[in-house]
Every structure is written in C-alpha cells, then in structure tokens.
Amino acid sequence: MKMSHIPDAQLSLLAERLAAVGVGRREFLKVAAGLAAMGSAGFNARPASAAPKLAPGEKLAREQHFRFGGGGWDQNDPASHDFNKDLYCGGVFALWAGLMKFNADFQAIPYVAEKVTPNKDGSVWTFTIRKDSKWSDGGPCTARDFEYSWKRQLDPASAAPYASFLYDIKNAEVFNKKQLTDASQVGVRAKDDWTLEVTLEGPRGYFPVLAAYLAALPGHKASIERYGDKWTEAANIVCNGAFVLETWEHNKVMVLRRNKHFFGAKDVGLDKVTIPIIPVASGALPYENNELDMTALQTGDLRRLRDNPRTEKQVFRYPFPGTWYLLPQVTKPPFDNLKVRRAVAHAIDRESVVRVAQGFAIPAHSMIPPGFPGAIDDKKTRDIQRFDPKLALAQLKGTPFEGGKNWPKITLSMRDEALGSKPLAEAVQSVLLEHLNMKTDLEVLEPRVFRERLWKQDLQFVWIRWFMDYPDPHNEYFDTFYGKKTTGKRQAWVNDAFDKELEAGRDTRDAKKRLANYAKAEEIMQTDVGYVPVAWVVRYAAAKPPVRGLEKNKQGEIVVDGNIYVDMLPHLYLVEKA
C-alpha cells in the first residue's frame, strides 16, 4: 500500500514522533519517513543491484579505489561510527545495513530484512531476516542483534539523543524514561534467529519506513561489551554493511574496504574508499588537484568548475528539499490587509532574488520542491502570485498605502544562520523597495529567540525556510501551516478551508485524492497569501569522468548520500580513464 493507505490519524502520530526528536531544525535532513510503497500483506526484497553498465569500448578500472569528501561536505572527524547510540556521530553510513533502506526515490525497501509483514491493523510488524546476513567477522547478523540494538538505544544508560525516535514501539517510552525497568517488556522480540517481531503502541502503517532510517541501524554486541565507546575504532569495529573500516587516522583520513561477508558483496564494485578529513575551507581544491574523485561544491567552486570547459560536465545538481518563504503576519499592520499581502506577493521578483544565491537556489512557486511527492509547479499555480510590478502597485488602490506611500515601520525578521539566508533576505528587501517603495529593516535574531517569538506570532514579517523532514505533503503543509496546531505554530494565518483540505489529505486512503487535497490547499494559501514562496534550495557536487553508478531518481536527478538516501557507495564503480 502507498502511504495513502496508512490508517487515519497515523500521520499525526508520525509528526509528533518527529517533533519529539527535534527533526526539521537541522541543515541536513533528519528524516523519519520516506512514506513509501508498502504491501498490506507484506512485501519482499527487491532484486540485487545490476552488473556495471559499460559503454562500448569501456573497461572497468583495474583499481576500484574511490576518493570523496571535502567541499560543501564539512568532513569533520567523526565522534564515532555508532549510529545505534548516537545518530549525530558523523560516522560513515556504508559500514552499516538496516532492516530497510531508502532508494533513490526516497522509498523504503527491504534490505537486511527480506520480507516485512504486518498483522491486520499494522500494530505488529514481523521482519524476516535474510539467512545470508552476516557481520564483518563472518558471524551471523540475526534478529537478536536488532533486538539488542534497539533496546540498547532505548536503555536510559545509553543516553542516546535520538531514543524517542523508537517510541512507537510498545513500552519503549516508559522504558527509556525509567518508568519501566524490565527490558523484556519492550515490544521488540527475536522469535528466532531470523524473525524479529515488533509490537507497537497501536497501528502504525509507517513503521517499516522508520526502520529504514539511520537511527534504526544495529550495533555489534560483543564488540560494544568488550571495547565500550572505542568499539568503532578501526582495530575494534565489527559492522554489517557493504564496507569495513580498514584505517581511521583521526583528523586525517578514513579508509574503507569492501566487506567480503556482506550479503550483497558480489554486487559492490569498489574495493577501496578513501575519505580524507578535509576542512570545508579547502573547497574544491583537493578535487581540482586530483586528490578526490567526487566532492560537494560551494558557491565559488561551482562557478569556477562550471566556467571551465574541462570540468563543466563533471558538475551536477542533486536534490536537497528545502523552501525559503515569507510570512506576512496577518495580525500585524499592514499585513492584516489582504490587498497589501497580495501586493507583496506580486512584487517578489524571484529570478532577481535567487541570483544572489549564485546557483544554490531556484525560484519557488509552491511549498514542495520539484521531484518530491505532491510537488506543484504548473502555470495555474505560478500565476496566483506571479511577479507583476504593475499589478502589485494596483493592489494598493483604496488602501492607506496607495502608490507605495505611508508605509509604517516594517521589520523583516530572520534567524541567524548560514545557508545563504541573509543575502536572500536582503534581495527580498531590495525588490520590495523597488516595486512597492516598501522599506524594511532586517532583524537577525539568535535562533532560540527567533523560535520563541515566532511561536508567539510576535514577529511582523518573517523570512524563514523549511527543510523537508520526510517526503510527504503532510510534512510540508500540515506540520507547518495547519491552523489548529496548539504548539509550534509559525504563523497567525488561519484558514478553515485550508485546514479542511489538510484533514482530508491526511485521512483519505486514496493517493490521487490526497494529492488533489494538498494542491487545493496550496491554491487556498497562495490566494489568501498566508505565505509567499520565494526560493527552493539546491545543492551541487562534481564527480570525475571515470566515476559510474551514481543513482538517479524518477526525475532524472543524481542522488547522493544525505541522511534519507545513504546508499551511494555500494552502487559505485570506476572505469578506465579515457
């Protein structure tokens, strides 16, 4: 079943689960759900990766050694590689394999589990483990390992910062909060070596999707008990992913080798991966000096590499779902006047605004970025708030601000952060001044202060962004703009017709109807100018010509590791240089 078949109100539970662990507030996506295709009677593992695709005359490189890092990926030395205990450890994803994984379309598919089966109402999920699932020391990786690992994360003694992610499991929360001390009462049980039964607090149609996230990766019990916090050092680590950690020279370099015991080892093309610990300030220079085969790009690097005929074809854009937008606070003059809000919407020259991002933003015409479920970018939607300076000024006729005069003091508030936020805000100020004669003062607030004032609806005019937590329209509309929220509301704007569309989209089991509900909600919000979408975030990387196997999503975009999808390295291989 697609996400539309998840029983009513469960999406709200998922939103609460994500809020409990603070998702949506970090630069890199801290997702909890890909809201993927799941069969109500269970579903089986997909076929293994296909063999390398070679063009005519191409040969596989003799040395399958891939080097990546640096650039926009701020490769600090990891605290550990122990995602089971610390989601924020900064470790290497490819050392581990979870029960499920996200594919290039951000769907959860079986991985260590070969079959996933719910009971009738989705309150109990059974994961059947592959019989060829092994640890890197050759020992079997079984259902008992996952039971141990999830209970370890929930154990209050672990002090795992992401433990509440697993609170859907029966008695997980009370165990984690020391209100229950018997771990056997937590609803994770290995019925035998190859069968993991997970009993939840109630029906949770989305649970297998949570099992695809980094927080559900396993840890190796014997190594943890023997080495404690040092168990993921290169000399100690036992892992279950496509690669093993051969070398870790702290603050210098990490070297991975193909894990011969990995169940998909025959489909892994790379023998060796080198990840130098490179300061972000180095930019793309290591890549240009041929020290790396792939790197993320910052602004100056992007321009230089794209302008160079030798490297322009090596540059590619990859999905990074974030949206910058304006919130005109409807309880604060002059934005309590719909005509003023519409004037603002028509005065935003998006093409001009995104120019300051130097390629790292594109004009946005709705909430959901292209390529993600529920994305809307059609002519009808673009027309609602189209850039039209004459129409913008015409909206002010009959108001105290006719002709762009008599504006009160207007403060545009934003949080203090990088990510190109301030230049974009300043560009917004510029187009409002140019087309409406609206002068605004930019107020940059410390994040905690910004958040507190935002939730009190104390700010007059807000420049803000939203990075997608999980790829479903529920996250983009319900979690951000639903009028009946009692906590964490970003705006004073409320519209009953909008809320009804969100409720219908949440509760229906029909995928087409859901998306129609969200499309109508977008139309209502734009028409009433509850917000003004301005820019979608984009990111860039570069890869040398011999690099092959980078996966593409249905939109034809290359997808790279980034917290939802973390399956890049097992697919890569190198061809001989031309």
N, C-alpha and C positions, 0 to 999 in steps of 0.2 A: 504494500500500500504506500502511496505517496503520503507526504506529510498531512495532506488534506484529510486523510482517514484517521488521523490520531483523534481519539475521543475528545469531546468538548471540554473546554477549560484547561486542558493539559498544557497548552501553550503558555497560559498564565503561570502555571507552576514552573515551567522552564524559565520564564522571565524572572521569577522570584529566586530560583536556584542561581541564576547568573548574577543577579544583583547581590546575593549573599556573598559571592566571592569577588565582587568588585569588577566584573568584566565591563568592557566598554570605556575604560578610563585610561587605557594604555596605548602607546604608539603601535605596538604590534598586536595583532588580533588575539584576544584571549577568548576564543570561541568555545562554545559548549555544544553546538549542534549544527550539523550540516543539513538537517531536516531532509533526509534522503529517501530514496526508494526502498521501502521495506515490505516484504510479503507477509500478510497476516498469518499465513500458515508456516512461516519461517522462510529462510532463503539460504542458498548455498554459495560457496566461494566461487568467485569468478575464475576463468582460466588464467594460467600463469602468463607472464609477460611474453610477448612475441620475440622472436630472434631479432638481432640487429638488422636494420634495413639499410643496405648499402646501395649507393648509386652505381651505375655502370662504371667499371674501372676503379672503383674504390676498394680499399683493403682496410681491415682492422689494423690499428696501430699495434706494433709489436709490444710496446709498453703501455698498458692500460693504467696510466697514472694521471689523476685529475687533481688540479690545484685550484682552490677557490677561497674567497673571503674578501675582506677589506672593503674599500669604497663606502657605500651607504650602509653596509652591514658593519656596525661597530663591533668588531670581533674582540671583545674583552676576554680575558682568561676566565673560563667558566668557574663557578664556585664548586661544581661537581658535575656529574652526568646523571645524577639521581633524581629524575623527574618524578619518580614514585613518592619521594618525600618532599621535594621542593620543585614545584613547577617552574620557578623563576631561576633555576640553577644556571641557565645559559649553556647547557651541555649540547652534545651532538645527537640530533634526532635519530640518525641512521643506525645507532647502536642498538635500537630497541624495536620491537614489534608488538603491537597491541592486539587485542582480540579482533578489533576492526581497524580500518584506516580510511582516510578521506582520499577520494580520487581527484583527478584534475577538475572535475565539475563540482567539487565540494560535496559529494555524496559519500555517505558511509557505506563501505562494502566489507565483507568478511576478510580476515587476514590470518591471525593465528587460529581464530575460530573458523571452521569450515562450514558450520551451519548454525543458524540462530533461530530459535523457535519461541514464540510467546505462548502463554496459556490463553484462554478465551478472551479475557478482558485486558491483557497486557500488563498484569500486575506481577507476573513471574516470567522471567526470561531464562531460557536454557541455551548456553553456549557449548557447542560440541567442538572440542579442540582437535586440531589435526594430529594424527598419530606420528607425523614426522617432525613435530615441533620440538626443537632442542635448544639447549643453552650452548654457548660457545666452548664449553669444556666437554661437550658431547653428551652430557646428561639430558634426560627428557625435560622439556618445559611443559608442565601439566596444569590442569585446573587447580591443583593445590597451590601452585605458585601464584596464581592470580588471586585465590582466596587470601593467601598470606599477605600479598602486596596491598590489596585494597584495605584489608584490616590494619595493616601497618600504617597506611596513610591516615586512617581514621583514629588510630590509637593516640590519645592525648599526649602520650610521652613523645611522640614523633614531632609534635608542634608543627605539623605540615600546614603551610599557609593556605593551601587550596583544598583542605579536607572537606569543607562544606559542599564542594562540587559533588560529592557522593551521597549527600543527604537524602536522595530519593530512595536509597536502599533502606530496608526495614531496620529500625533501631540504630541506624548509623549516627543520627544526630545526637541521640541521648548517650550513646557510647562515647562519641567524640567530646561531649560536654561533661563527661564523668558522672552522668546520672544513671549509667548502667555500666557495670564493670566486667560483665561476662561477655567476652568477645564471641562466644558461640551463639549468642542471641542476635548477632548482626546477620542480616539476610543474605550472606554470601556463603555458599557451601559447595565444596567439591564432592559430588556424589560418588565419583571415582576419578581416576587419573585424567580422564578425557571428557568429563561432563561437569560444567560449572553451572549451578543453579542460583539465580539471583532473584530474591524475593523483595519486592519494593513496598513502599508505604501505601501504594494504591496503583491504579492503572497508570502506566507511563509509556505511551506509544513511542516516545522519542528515546527511550533508554539506550538502545544499541548505538545510537548516534553519540551519546556521551562516552560510550566505550571506545569510540574512535579517537577521542581527544588525548592529548599528551598526559593529562592528569590520570589517565587510566592505564598507563604503561606499567609493566611489572618491575620488581626488584629481585635479585638473587639472594635467597635467604641465607645460605651457608656463607656467602661472601660478606654479607651485612653483619652476620653474627661474629665472624672472625675478625673483620677489619674495621667495623664501625663506620665512622664518617669518611674513612680513607678507602672504602671499598670500590670506588670508581676510579682510583688511580690506575695507570696503565698496567702496573705489575700485579694488580689485585682483581681487576674487573672481570666479571663473567656476565655476558649480555646475551640477547637472543635475536638481535636484528641482523641486517644484511652485512654489517661490518663490525669488526672488533677494533679496540683501541690498542694499537701497537706501541705508540710513543706519545707521551704528553710532557713536553718540556714547558713547564709553567711560564706564562707570559712570553712564550716564544713560538711554539709550534705544536700541533697535534697531527699524528699520522694514523690513518685507518687502514686496515687490511680487510679483504673480503673474508667473511665468516664462512668457512667451509662447512660448518654444521647447520647453517641457516637453511630452512626448508626450501627456499627459492634460490639457493646459491647458483644453480646451473643457469639461471636467467640473469644473474648480476654480471654486467660486463666489465666493471672496473676491478682491478686487483688492488689498487692503492689510491688513497685520497690524502692529500696534504692540505691542512688548514693552518696557515700561518696566523699568529695573533698580531694583527696589523692595526695600529691606531687609525681611527676614522679620518684624522687629519691628513693621512697619506693619500687619500683619494684614490684615483685610478692609476697612479704612477707605478705601483708594482705590476699591474696588469699590462701597462704600456711597456714596461721593462721586461716583459715576458717571464715574470715570476709567478703569474697566475693565469689560469685558463678561463676564469669567469669571475666577475666582480659586479657588485651593485654600483650605481653611479650617483654622484652628487651633481648639483647644478652646473658648475664649471666643467666638470668632466664630461657631462652629457653633451654640452655644446662643442667641446673640443673634439670628442670622438665622432660626433655626427658630421662635423665640418671637414673631417679628414677622409679623403676618398679611400684610404687603406683600411679604415676602421668603421666607416659609416654602416656597413651591412652587418657588423657584429652587434650593433645596439638593438635592443628590443624593449618594448614596454610590457609590464606584467601587471595583473590585477591586484589592486590594493584598495578594497572597498571603503572609501570614506567620502563624506559630503560636507562641504562648507556652506553655511547658510546664514541668513539674517533673521532675527526675531524682533519684529516691531511690537513692543509690548502694548496690547490693546487697552490696558487700564491707565496708560500714561499718555498725556497730551504730547505731541499732536497725533500720536498713533492710535488714539481712540476713535479717530475719524477714518472710515473705510476709504474715502477718496484719497487721503494722504498716503495710506498704505499702498493703494494701487499706483499712485504717482511714484512712490519709491520703487515698486516692482518694475515699472516700465522705464525707470531711469537707470537701471543696472545694465551697463554695457559689459556683458560677461567676457566677450572677446578681449576687451581692453583690460579688464581686471586680471584675467589669468595670465596675461603677458608677463606680469611681474614674477610669476612662479617659474618662468624660464623652462617651461616644458613639464613641470611637475603638477600641473593642474589643467583641466579642460573645462569648458563651460558646462554647467549643470542645469538641467531643465526639469528635474524632478528629484525625489529623495534617493531612489535606489540606483546605484551606478550601473552602467551597461554590463551585461553578461551575468547578472545575478537574478535569482528568481523574483519576478514582479517588476523588473525594470521597465520604465515607460519613457520613451523618447520619441514620440510621434509628433506630427505637425499640430494636431489639436492641442496637445499639452504644451508644446513650445509657444503656441500663440497666446495662451492665457496671460503670461507675464512677459511677453516679448519685449525686447528693447525697442522703444519708440519714444524719443525725447519730446516730440510734439504732443503725443498722447499723454505722456507723463505730466507736462505742464497743464494740458487741458483738464486733467483730473482735478486740478486745484481750483477750477472755476466754482464760485459760490462758497468757497471756504475762506477763512481769515487769511489764508496763505496764497491767495490768487496771485499769479505772476511770480511765485517764488519769493514772496515778501513776508515780513512779520514773523519769521520763524522764532520760536522760543529757544532757549538753550537746549541743545540736544547732545547727549553723551552716548557715544558708541562704546560699549564695554566688551572686553575680551579677557580670556585667561592668559597669563604669562606662560608661553610655551614656544618651542621652536617650530619645526614643521612648516615654515614659511607663513605662519599665521599673520604676523604683523604686517609684512608687505602687502598681503592680500587685503587686509582690513584698510590699510592706507589707500589702496587702489579703489576700494569701495567708497571711502570718503571723497576721493577725487571726482569720481563720476557723479556722485550726489551733488557736490558743489557745482560741477559743470552744468548739469542738466536740470537741477531744481533750485540752484542757489542755496542749497541746504548746507550750512556749515555745521560740522560735528566735531566734538572734542573726543579724542581717543583715550580711553581709560584702560590701562593694562593692570589687571588685578592678580595678586598671588592666588594660585589655584584654589586653595581652601576657601579664601574669602569670596572668590568668584562663584564657587559652587554654592556656598551658603546664601549669597544674595540672589543668585539665580533661582534657587528653590523657593525663596520667599517672594519671587516675582518683583523684586525690589529694583531691577535694572530697567532703564527706559528703552534701550535699543541695544541688541546683543549680536555680536559676531561670534559664531560658535561652529563646531564641527561634530560630526558623529561618525565613528568608525564602527563598521558592522561587527556585531558580536557573533552572530550566526546567520547563515544565508537564508533568511525567510522574511517576507514582507512584515510579518508580525513584529520583528525586531526593529524595523525601520519606522513603522508607524505607531504601533501600539505602545512599545516601550518608550517612545519619545514624545508623542503628541496626544495620547489618549486623555481626554478631558476629565475622566472620573478618577484618575490616579490620586492617591492621597499623599504619597511621598515622591520625592524626586521629580516633580513636575518642572519642566524647563520654561514654560510659558503660561501666561494668563489666558491666552486664547482658548476658548472652548466652543465647540460647535456640535450640537446634538446629532445632526445629520451625519457628520463626520464620524462621531463615536459609534453610531448605529452600523455604519459600513464596516468599521473595525471589528465590532462584535460579531457581525455576520461572517466576516472573513475568518475569524478565529474559530467559530463554531461549526461552519459547514464542512462536510467531508468531500465536497466536490471541488477538484483542483481548479477547474475553469471558473467556477463561481467565486472561489476565493480571490483569484487574481482580478476578476471583474469588480469585486467589492473594494479591493485596495486601489484600483485605478480610479474608481468613483471617489474614494476618499481623497486621493491626490488632487482631483479636479476641484472638490469642495474646498480643500485647504488653500489651493492656489487662488481660487476665485475670491475667497474671503480674506486672502493674504494673511493667513495665520503664520506663514513663513515665506521667505524668498530664497529659493535655491540659487546658488551662485557658482560653485565650482566642485567638480569631482576630483579627488586625489588620484594621481597616477604615480607609478614608480618605474625606474629603468634599470637595466643591467646590460652587461656586454659579455659575450662568450666568443672565444676564438673559433675559427672555422672548423678545426677538427672535432669539436665537441658535438656529439649527437645524442639523441634520446630524450631531450627536453620535451616534456609532455605539453600538449595543447588542450585547452578546454573547447567546448562546443562553439564558442565564438571565434576560435582560431587563435586565441592569445596563448603565448607561452606562459606556463605556470611554474613558479619556483617555490622552494621551501619558505614557509612563513606562518606557521602555527595552526592553520587549518590543514592545508596540504603540506605534508612533510615527507613526501615520498620521492624526492627528486633523485638522490644519489643512486638508488638501486636500478634506475632506468638508464643511466648514462653509459656511454662508451665513446671511444676515440677512434678516429680514422687516421690513416697516414696523411701527413701534410702534403699538399699539392706541390 
